[in-house]
Amino acid sequence: VDTIRLKMLKVAAKAVHSARYTIFKLCSSCPYKKEYYQTLANIRGLKPAAV
């Protein structure tokens, strides 16, 4: 868990809000940029559990 937190959550990013979207802008030298965006895409694809 510490490795995931270190690599995915402790990232310097800027959240930009528009009327419809919230965009995370990462610095160009971020070493885990591809993994970060893939994780966000995976989270978006999750479906809520039926109750």
MOLINKA-V953227 format. One record per residue. N is the residue number from 1. RES is the residue in one small letter. SS is DSSP state (2 for helix, 1 for strand, 0 for the rest). PHI is phi in whole degrees, 0 to 359 (NA if undefined). OMEGA is omega in degrees with one decimal (NA if undefined). Layout:
BEGIN
{{N | RES | SS | PHI | OMEGA} {N | RES | SS | PHI | OMEGA}}
END
This chain:
BEGIN
{{1 | v | 0 | NA | -179.6} {2 | d | 2 | 297 | -179.9} {3 | t | 2 | 294 | 178.6} {4 | i | 2 | 297 | -179.7} {5 | r | 2 | 297 | -178.1} {6 | l | 2 | 295 | -174.8} {7 | k | 2 | 276 | -173.2} {8 | m | 2 | 253 | -174.6} {9 | l | 2 | 260 | 179.3} {10 | k | 0 | 269 | -178.1} {11 | v | 0 | 240 | 176.2} {12 | a | 0 | 284 | -179.4} {13 | a | 1 | 219 | 177.9} {14 | k | 1 | 244 | 177.4} {15 | a | 1 | 266 | -178.9} {16 | v | 1 | 250 | -178.7} {17 | h | 1 | 259 | 171.3} {18 | s | 0 | 239 | -177.1} {19 | a | 0 | 297 | -175.7} {20 | r | 0 | 247 | -169.9} {21 | y | 0 | 232 | 166.4} {22 | t | 1 | 243 | -175.7} {23 | i | 1 | 245 | 174.4} {24 | f | 1 | 263 | 178.6} {25 | k | 1 | 253 | 178.6} {26 | l | 1 | 259 | 177.1} {27 | c | 0 | 292 | -176.2} {28 | s | 0 | 292 | -178.3} {29 | s | 0 | 263 | -179.8} {30 | c | 0 | 294 | -175.3} {31 | p | 0 | 289 | -176.8} {32 | y | 0 | 247 | -176.8} {33 | k | 2 | 300 | -178.8} {34 | k | 2 | 298 | -179.5} {35 | e | 2 | 294 | 180.0} {36 | y | 2 | 297 | -179.7} {37 | y | 2 | 291 | 176.5} {38 | q | 2 | 294 | 177.5} {39 | t | 2 | 296 | 177.3} {40 | l | 2 | 298 | 178.1} {41 | a | 2 | 295 | 178.3} {42 | n | 2 | 295 | 179.1} {43 | i | 2 | 295 | 178.1} {44 | r | 2 | 298 | -177.8} {45 | g | 2 | 280 | -179.7} {46 | l | 0 | 290 | 177.1} {47 | k | 0 | 251 | 179.6} {48 | p | 0 | 295 | 179.2} {49 | a | 0 | 288 | 177.7} {50 | a | 0 | 285 | -177.7} {51 | v | 0 | 264 | NA}}
END
